[in-house]
Amino acid sequence: MDNSQLNGKLCSDRPPWEIMGEQKPTPDWNFTERDRIILSELAEDPDLSARELRDILEEKHEVDISRVTVSESIRKMREAGVFREAIIPNEEYLFFSLFEYKFHPPNFRDNWRSAMETIRNDEHTFIYFLSDGEYKWKSIMMFKDREQESKWIHEFYKEHGELLDDLRNSVVTNVLKFNTDPKVFETLLKD
């Protein structure tokens, strides 16, 4: 049996793609041009106050709006799940690593859930996702140093090694871009 057969056929319970992140519905939001502009400006500078954002909307985009309406628009979009906010440590304090998990198919059925929960609930996990290819699960992890990363890998293999054919990890050596480009709201979110 190869890894292409892992897509839920071996699981007696809900498959991993249903559990990981507990699939949230797509936000029910009709974007106005004002919403796109607000998101674009916040992507450019997430620290803008509602008052500063109102001024930018008026001066740069000729949108006349009160700061209360700006705040309310941001709050409603946040509550609807249009965007997420996260606190992310500066890469100068921690280093990031990409982990890729390749499964040993005969052991998948009995071992996937525990491994998934370990990765998902671990303090070092920044992003955890499913992908195609031989390495089905991937995570971006944060560690204070290489020793801490090495210990994590060692403990993971001790606890979940029977699930894995391979655990590939790559250290992120230089972060060249780590933000949302404001232009994405001009192109991706238009009808």
C-alpha positions in Angstrom: 0.0 0.0 0.0 1.4 3.4 -0.9 0.8 6.9 0.5 -1.8 7.7 -2.1 -4.0 5.2 -0.2 -3.9 7.2 3.0 -6.6 9.6 2.1 -9.0 8.4 4.7 -9.3 4.8 3.6 -7.3 3.5 6.5 -9.1 5.5 9.2 -11.9 4.0 11.2 -12.7 7.4 12.6 -13.0 10.8 11.0 -10.1 11.4 8.6 -7.3 13.9 9.4 -8.5 16.5 6.9 -11.8 16.8 8.7 -10.2 17.1 12.1 -7.2 19.3 11.4 -8.3 22.8 12.0 -12.0 21.7 12.2 -12.8 23.1 8.8 -14.5 26.4 9.3 -17.0 27.7 6.8 -16.0 30.3 4.3 -16.9 33.7 5.7 -20.2 35.0 4.4 -19.1 38.4 3.4 -19.9 40.6 0.4 -16.8 42.8 -0.1 -17.4 46.5 -0.8 -14.8 48.6 -2.4 -14.4 50.3 1.1 -13.7 46.9 2.7 -11.0 46.2 0.1 -9.4 49.6 0.8 -9.5 49.1 4.5 -7.9 45.7 4.3 -5.3 46.9 1.9 -4.3 49.8 4.2 -4.2 47.5 7.3 -2.0 45.1 5.4 0.3 48.0 4.6 0.3 49.1 8.3 -1.5 46.9 10.8 -0.9 49.4 13.6 -3.1 52.1 12.1 -5.7 53.5 14.4 -9.3 54.0 13.2 -8.7 57.7 13.1 -5.5 57.4 11.0 -7.3 54.9 8.7 -10.2 57.3 8.3 -7.8 60.1 7.3 -6.0 57.8 4.8 -9.3 56.8 3.3 -10.3 60.4 2.9 -7.0 61.8 1.6 -5.8 58.9 -0.6 -9.0 57.2 -1.7 -11.6 60.1 -1.4 -13.8 57.9 0.9 -15.7 60.0 3.4 -16.3 57.9 6.5 -16.3 58.4 10.3 -13.7 56.7 12.5 -16.6 54.9 14.3 -17.7 53.4 11.0 -14.1 52.4 10.2 -13.9 50.6 13.6 -17.2 49.0 13.1 -16.3 47.7 9.6 -13.0 46.2 11.0 -14.8 44.6 13.9 -17.5 43.1 11.7 -14.9 41.7 9.2 -12.9 40.2 12.1 -16.0 38.6 13.7 -17.1 37.2 10.3 -13.7 35.6 9.9 -12.7 37.7 6.9 -9.2 38.1 8.3 -7.2 36.7 11.2 -4.9 38.4 13.6 -1.9 36.7 15.1 1.1 37.6 17.3 4.2 36.3 15.5 7.6 36.5 17.2 10.4 38.3 15.3 12.6 35.7 13.6 15.6 37.3 15.4 14.3 35.7 18.7 13.3 32.3 17.4 14.0 30.3 14.2 11.5 28.7 12.0 11.7 25.2 10.5 9.6 23.5 7.9 8.7 19.9 9.0 7.4 17.4 6.5 5.9 14.1 7.6 5.9 11.0 5.4 3.8 8.1 6.7 4.5 4.4 7.0 1.1 3.2 5.6 0.6 0.0 7.5 0.8 1.9 10.8 -1.3 4.9 9.8 -4.7 3.7 10.9 -3.7 3.1 14.5 -1.3 6.0 15.0 -2.4 9.1 13.0 -4.7 10.7 15.5 -2.2 10.8 18.4 0.5 12.2 16.2 -1.8 14.8 14.7 -2.9 16.0 18.1 0.7 16.1 19.3 1.8 18.4 16.4 -1.3 20.5 16.5 -1.2 21.1 20.2 2.5 21.6 20.6 3.7 25.0 21.7 6.3 25.1 18.9 3.8 24.7 16.1 3.1 27.9 14.2 1.3 26.5 11.1 0.1 22.9 10.5 -1.5 21.9 7.3 -2.2 19.0 4.9 -0.6 18.9 1.4 -0.4 16.6 -1.6 2.7 14.5 -2.5 4.5 11.9 -0.4 4.8 14.2 2.6 1.1 14.6 3.6 1.5 16.7 6.7 3.6 19.8 7.0 4.2 22.2 9.8 6.2 25.3 10.4 7.7 25.1 13.9 9.4 27.7 16.0 12.4 27.0 18.3 14.8 29.0 20.4 17.8 27.0 19.1 18.9 23.9 17.1 19.2 21.9 20.3 15.6 22.5 21.2 14.6 21.5 17.7 16.7 18.3 17.8 15.2 17.3 21.2 11.7 17.9 19.8 12.4 15.6 16.8 13.9 13.0 19.1 10.8 13.0 21.4 8.5 12.9 18.4 10.2 9.9 17.0 10.1 8.2 20.4 6.4 8.7 20.7 5.2 8.4 17.1 8.1 6.8 15.1 6.0 3.8 14.1 3.8 6.2 12.0 6.7 7.7 10.0 8.7 6.6 7.1 10.5 10.0 7.2 10.5 13.3 9.0 12.2 15.9 6.8 13.0 19.3 8.3 14.5 22.4 6.9 15.6 25.5 8.8 14.4 28.8 7.5 17.7 30.7 7.3 16.5 34.1 6.0 12.9 35.4 6.0 12.7 37.5 2.9 9.0 38.3 3.0 6.6 37.8 5.9 3.5 39.8 5.3 0.4 40.2 3.2 0.9 42.5 0.3 -1.8 45.1 0.2 -2.3 44.5 -3.5 -3.8 41.1 -2.8 -7.0 42.8 -1.8 -7.2 44.6 -5.1 -6.9 41.4 -7.2 -7.9 38.4 -5.2 -11.0 39.7 -3.5 -12.7 41.3 -6.5 -15.7 39.6 -8.0 
